[in-house]
Amino acid sequence: MVDEEHGSPAAEVFDALGIEYEKAFASSSAHRASLDWLLARLAPGSRVLDVGSGTGRPTAAVLAAAGHRVLGLDVSPVMVEIASRQVPEAEFRCADVRRTPLEDASFDAVCVYFSLLQMTRTEQAELVARLARALRPGGLFALATVPLDVEEFDGVFMGQPVRVTGFAAEDVVAVVRAAGLTVQSQESVMFTPTHADAMPEPQLFLHCRREETEPAG
Ligand SMILES: C[S@@+](CC[C@H](N)C(=O)[O-])C[C@H]1O[C@@H](n2cnc3c(N)ncnc32)[C@H](O)[C@@H]1O
């Protein structure tokens, strides 16, 4: 299904980067370790939502190869075209996740790898809460981001102008807890993408579970 978004700053950046993004980031051992955390806990044939699925590699490719049913959402038509070609065993839709309806308790796991950074803080927190509700109770949530305390910071990412908003690490943790998720493990790393214009960046990976029952009150 293609529901193309026009005029999104994220779509412009990632349409321009395309496969270059994968070449720069595919060597991340922390990302692979995060996928291993999911693989070790998912029941066979689990339904997984990959938010900001990029080129489909490594996330959708690794999860689909293990037999899970993966739905990738991405606002960049170029990324969706690459992912659909590279990982035909997964399903990809071109859509802005902020405006994509998600059924409650409909996924066994949700992954959000580096796809929040072009949203406002309010949008990021609201989205995490909505994604938590889309998980079945006890479902798994993997989130990775660049834990920078910046709002609408104008920078350059792999040669592309970007406007970035993030949270400090402790505030990312607060956002996922407020969504009813329990952090089971976290990893902070420095990663240098394989790209001439890339800078070393801090990365935070959180591995969480939706609580089995709603918090009281
Ligand atoms: C930094 S890339 C990461 C790609 C992939 N998750 C990975 O780790 O390899 C961020 C991706 O999120 C997508 N994205 C950003 N904002 C989005 C939004 N509002 N809705 C859907 N996708 C979005 C971008 O188009 C891009 O493909």
The ligand as an ORCA input file, in Angstrom:
! r2SCAN-3c Opt
* xyz 0 1
  C      17.515      7.659     10.690
  S      16.496      6.721      9.640
  C      16.505      5.138     10.438
  C      16.015      4.032      9.555
  C      15.921      2.668     10.256
  N      15.001      2.717     11.376
  C      17.279      2.214     10.707
  O      17.588      2.333     11.900
  O      18.066      1.748      9.856
  C      14.897      7.360     10.103
  C      13.767      6.861      9.213
  O      12.538      7.295      9.804
  C      11.709      7.819      8.794
  N      10.792      8.780      9.417
  C      11.100      9.960     10.002
  N       9.995     10.579     10.434
  C       8.950      9.759     10.124
  C       7.537      9.840     10.295
  N       6.968     10.904     10.869
  N       6.765      8.817      9.864
  C       7.326      7.733      9.266
  N       8.652      7.617      9.052
  C       9.460      8.605      9.485
  C      12.670      8.435      7.785
  O      12.083      8.605      6.498
  C      13.825      7.449      7.815
  O      13.687      6.434      6.853
*
